[in-house]
């Protein structure tokens, strides 16, 4: 079985904004969920009032996340051990 990962850094020195990276992560997560959904017979009911679109995040959610992103420290780079 092959595992893959998907990550984005929200570092302030990045060329892309944290908003665009968060949208990329959101889109990736929803696409992966659609691929794996059949493995989970009970749909998750998270109380969403309307269906979400992959990669589109509501502005009120972005405002809530902004405070957390602004408080993040410097990015830590972990080197692989071979």
PyMOL commands that place a pseudoatom at each C-alpha (Angstrom):
pseudoatom trace, name=CA, resn=UNK, resi=1, chain=A, elem=C, hetatm=0, pos=[0.000, 0.000, 0.000]
pseudoatom trace, name=CA, resn=UNK, resi=2, chain=A, elem=C, hetatm=0, pos=[1.405, 3.382, -0.992]
pseudoatom trace, name=CA, resn=UNK, resi=3, chain=A, elem=C, hetatm=0, pos=[0.884, 6.382, 1.246]
pseudoatom trace, name=CA, resn=UNK, resi=4, chain=A, elem=C, hetatm=0, pos=[1.253, 9.925, 0.065]
pseudoatom trace, name=CA, resn=UNK, resi=5, chain=A, elem=C, hetatm=0, pos=[1.290, 13.189, 1.891]
pseudoatom trace, name=CA, resn=UNK, resi=6, chain=A, elem=C, hetatm=0, pos=[0.248, 16.706, 1.075]
pseudoatom trace, name=CA, resn=UNK, resi=7, chain=A, elem=C, hetatm=0, pos=[1.393, 19.711, 3.028]
pseudoatom trace, name=CA, resn=UNK, resi=8, chain=A, elem=C, hetatm=0, pos=[1.768, 23.420, 2.745]
pseudoatom trace, name=CA, resn=UNK, resi=9, chain=A, elem=C, hetatm=0, pos=[3.814, 25.781, 4.872]
pseudoatom trace, name=CA, resn=UNK, resi=10, chain=A, elem=C, hetatm=0, pos=[2.147, 28.958, 6.052]
pseudoatom trace, name=CA, resn=UNK, resi=11, chain=A, elem=C, hetatm=0, pos=[5.501, 30.710, 6.415]
pseudoatom trace, name=CA, resn=UNK, resi=12, chain=A, elem=C, hetatm=0, pos=[5.325, 34.464, 6.090]
pseudoatom trace, name=CA, resn=UNK, resi=13, chain=A, elem=C, hetatm=0, pos=[8.282, 34.567, 3.675]
pseudoatom trace, name=CA, resn=UNK, resi=14, chain=A, elem=C, hetatm=0, pos=[6.494, 32.456, 1.117]
pseudoatom trace, name=CA, resn=UNK, resi=15, chain=A, elem=C, hetatm=0, pos=[5.516, 33.752, -2.319]
pseudoatom trace, name=CA, resn=UNK, resi=16, chain=A, elem=C, hetatm=0, pos=[1.956, 32.475, -1.989]
pseudoatom trace, name=CA, resn=UNK, resi=17, chain=A, elem=C, hetatm=0, pos=[-0.405, 33.805, 0.625]
pseudoatom trace, name=CA, resn=UNK, resi=18, chain=A, elem=C, hetatm=0, pos=[-1.567, 31.605, 3.474]
pseudoatom trace, name=CA, resn=UNK, resi=19, chain=A, elem=C, hetatm=0, pos=[-5.107, 32.016, 2.115]
pseudoatom trace, name=CA, resn=UNK, resi=20, chain=A, elem=C, hetatm=0, pos=[-4.240, 30.443, -1.233]
pseudoatom trace, name=CA, resn=UNK, resi=21, chain=A, elem=C, hetatm=0, pos=[-2.357, 27.614, 0.477]
pseudoatom trace, name=CA, resn=UNK, resi=22, chain=A, elem=C, hetatm=0, pos=[-5.276, 26.947, 2.816]
pseudoatom trace, name=CA, resn=UNK, resi=23, chain=A, elem=C, hetatm=0, pos=[-7.568, 26.742, -0.213]
pseudoatom trace, name=CA, resn=UNK, resi=24, chain=A, elem=C, hetatm=0, pos=[-5.162, 24.233, -1.834]
pseudoatom trace, name=CA, resn=UNK, resi=25, chain=A, elem=C, hetatm=0, pos=[-5.195, 22.064, 1.291]
pseudoatom trace, name=CA, resn=UNK, resi=26, chain=A, elem=C, hetatm=0, pos=[-8.998, 22.289, 1.520]
pseudoatom trace, name=CA, resn=UNK, resi=27, chain=A, elem=C, hetatm=0, pos=[-9.369, 21.282, -2.124]
pseudoatom trace, name=CA, resn=UNK, resi=28, chain=A, elem=C, hetatm=0, pos=[-6.956, 18.358, -1.733]
pseudoatom trace, name=CA, resn=UNK, resi=29, chain=A, elem=C, hetatm=0, pos=[-8.755, 17.092, 1.376]
pseudoatom trace, name=CA, resn=UNK, resi=30, chain=A, elem=C, hetatm=0, pos=[-12.158, 17.182, -0.321]
pseudoatom trace, name=CA, resn=UNK, resi=31, chain=A, elem=C, hetatm=0, pos=[-10.871, 15.391, -3.420]
pseudoatom trace, name=CA, resn=UNK, resi=32, chain=A, elem=C, hetatm=0, pos=[-9.286, 12.674, -1.272]
pseudoatom trace, name=CA, resn=UNK, resi=33, chain=A, elem=C, hetatm=0, pos=[-12.545, 12.351, 0.695]
pseudoatom trace, name=CA, resn=UNK, resi=34, chain=A, elem=C, hetatm=0, pos=[-14.462, 11.809, -2.537]
pseudoatom trace, name=CA, resn=UNK, resi=35, chain=A, elem=C, hetatm=0, pos=[-12.031, 9.018, -3.486]
pseudoatom trace, name=CA, resn=UNK, resi=36, chain=A, elem=C, hetatm=0, pos=[-12.317, 7.281, -0.097]
pseudoatom trace, name=CA, resn=UNK, resi=37, chain=A, elem=C, hetatm=0, pos=[-15.957, 8.044, 0.717]
pseudoatom trace, name=CA, resn=UNK, resi=38, chain=A, elem=C, hetatm=0, pos=[-17.194, 4.621, -0.404]
pseudoatom trace, name=CA, resn=UNK, resi=39, chain=A, elem=C, hetatm=0, pos=[-15.061, 3.002, 2.326]
pseudoatom trace, name=CA, resn=UNK, resi=40, chain=A, elem=C, hetatm=0, pos=[-17.123, 4.743, 5.017]
pseudoatom trace, name=CA, resn=UNK, resi=41, chain=A, elem=C, hetatm=0, pos=[-20.791, 3.763, 4.803]
pseudoatom trace, name=CA, resn=UNK, resi=42, chain=A, elem=C, hetatm=0, pos=[-22.036, 6.349, 7.287]
pseudoatom trace, name=CA, resn=UNK, resi=43, chain=A, elem=C, hetatm=0, pos=[-21.794, 9.867, 5.928]
pseudoatom trace, name=CA, resn=UNK, resi=44, chain=A, elem=C, hetatm=0, pos=[-20.437, 12.424, 8.336]
pseudoatom trace, name=CA, resn=UNK, resi=45, chain=A, elem=C, hetatm=0, pos=[-23.039, 15.005, 9.209]
pseudoatom trace, name=CA, resn=UNK, resi=46, chain=A, elem=C, hetatm=0, pos=[-21.011, 17.929, 10.449]
pseudoatom trace, name=CA, resn=UNK, resi=47, chain=A, elem=C, hetatm=0, pos=[-23.937, 20.303, 10.572]
pseudoatom trace, name=CA, resn=UNK, resi=48, chain=A, elem=C, hetatm=0, pos=[-23.008, 22.260, 7.462]
pseudoatom trace, name=CA, resn=UNK, resi=49, chain=A, elem=C, hetatm=0, pos=[-25.905, 24.427, 6.342]
pseudoatom trace, name=CA, resn=UNK, resi=50, chain=A, elem=C, hetatm=0, pos=[-24.923, 24.135, 2.699]
pseudoatom trace, name=CA, resn=UNK, resi=51, chain=A, elem=C, hetatm=0, pos=[-22.483, 21.902, 0.831]
pseudoatom trace, name=CA, resn=UNK, resi=52, chain=A, elem=C, hetatm=0, pos=[-18.907, 23.077, 0.610]
pseudoatom trace, name=CA, resn=UNK, resi=53, chain=A, elem=C, hetatm=0, pos=[-16.962, 23.418, -2.610]
pseudoatom trace, name=CA, resn=UNK, resi=54, chain=A, elem=C, hetatm=0, pos=[-13.388, 22.114, -2.661]
pseudoatom trace, name=CA, resn=UNK, resi=55, chain=A, elem=C, hetatm=0, pos=[-10.947, 24.990, -2.365]
pseudoatom trace, name=CA, resn=UNK, resi=56, chain=A, elem=C, hetatm=0, pos=[-13.566, 27.617, -1.475]
pseudoatom trace, name=CA, resn=UNK, resi=57, chain=A, elem=C, hetatm=0, pos=[-13.559, 28.740, 2.138]
pseudoatom trace, name=CA, resn=UNK, resi=58, chain=A, elem=C, hetatm=0, pos=[-16.074, 31.197, 3.551]
pseudoatom trace, name=CA, resn=UNK, resi=59, chain=A, elem=C, hetatm=0, pos=[-14.732, 34.633, 4.484]
pseudoatom trace, name=CA, resn=UNK, resi=60, chain=A, elem=C, hetatm=0, pos=[-15.883, 34.380, 8.118]
pseudoatom trace, name=CA, resn=UNK, resi=61, chain=A, elem=C, hetatm=0, pos=[-13.829, 31.190, 8.475]
pseudoatom trace, name=CA, resn=UNK, resi=62, chain=A, elem=C, hetatm=0, pos=[-10.822, 32.927, 6.898]
pseudoatom trace, name=CA, resn=UNK, resi=63, chain=A, elem=C, hetatm=0, pos=[-11.096, 35.760, 9.432]
pseudoatom trace, name=CA, resn=UNK, resi=64, chain=A, elem=C, hetatm=0, pos=[-11.128, 33.245, 12.306]
pseudoatom trace, name=CA, resn=UNK, resi=65, chain=A, elem=C, hetatm=0, pos=[-8.100, 31.411, 10.914]
pseudoatom trace, name=CA, resn=UNK, resi=66, chain=A, elem=C, hetatm=0, pos=[-6.164, 34.646, 10.274]
pseudoatom trace, name=CA, resn=UNK, resi=67, chain=A, elem=C, hetatm=0, pos=[-5.637, 35.260, 13.995]
pseudoatom trace, name=CA, resn=UNK, resi=68, chain=A, elem=C, hetatm=0, pos=[-4.129, 31.779, 14.350]
pseudoatom trace, name=CA, resn=UNK, resi=69, chain=A, elem=C, hetatm=0, pos=[-1.889, 32.143, 11.288]
pseudoatom trace, name=CA, resn=UNK, resi=70, chain=A, elem=C, hetatm=0, pos=[-0.678, 35.557, 12.429]
pseudoatom trace, name=CA, resn=UNK, resi=71, chain=A, elem=C, hetatm=0, pos=[0.410, 33.971, 15.715]
pseudoatom trace, name=CA, resn=UNK, resi=72, chain=A, elem=C, hetatm=0, pos=[2.472, 31.195, 14.131]
pseudoatom trace, name=CA, resn=UNK, resi=73, chain=A, elem=C, hetatm=0, pos=[6.184, 31.199, 14.779]
pseudoatom trace, name=CA, resn=UNK, resi=74, chain=A, elem=C, hetatm=0, pos=[8.950, 30.703, 12.254]
pseudoatom trace, name=CA, resn=UNK, resi=75, chain=A, elem=C, hetatm=0, pos=[8.815, 27.601, 10.094]
pseudoatom trace, name=CA, resn=UNK, resi=76, chain=A, elem=C, hetatm=0, pos=[10.773, 24.603, 11.343]
pseudoatom trace, name=CA, resn=UNK, resi=77, chain=A, elem=C, hetatm=0, pos=[12.500, 22.443, 8.768]
pseudoatom trace, name=CA, resn=UNK, resi=78, chain=A, elem=C, hetatm=0, pos=[13.055, 18.815, 9.681]
pseudoatom trace, name=CA, resn=UNK, resi=79, chain=A, elem=C, hetatm=0, pos=[15.740, 17.068, 7.670]
pseudoatom trace, name=CA, resn=UNK, resi=80, chain=A, elem=C, hetatm=0, pos=[15.229, 13.504, 6.580]
pseudoatom trace, name=CA, resn=UNK, resi=81, chain=A, elem=C, hetatm=0, pos=[17.252, 10.833, 8.292]
pseudoatom trace, name=CA, resn=UNK, resi=82, chain=A, elem=C, hetatm=0, pos=[18.565, 8.146, 5.986]
for i in range(1, 82): cmd.bond("trace and resi %d" % i, "trace and resi %d" % (i + 1))
show_as sticks, trace
zoom trace
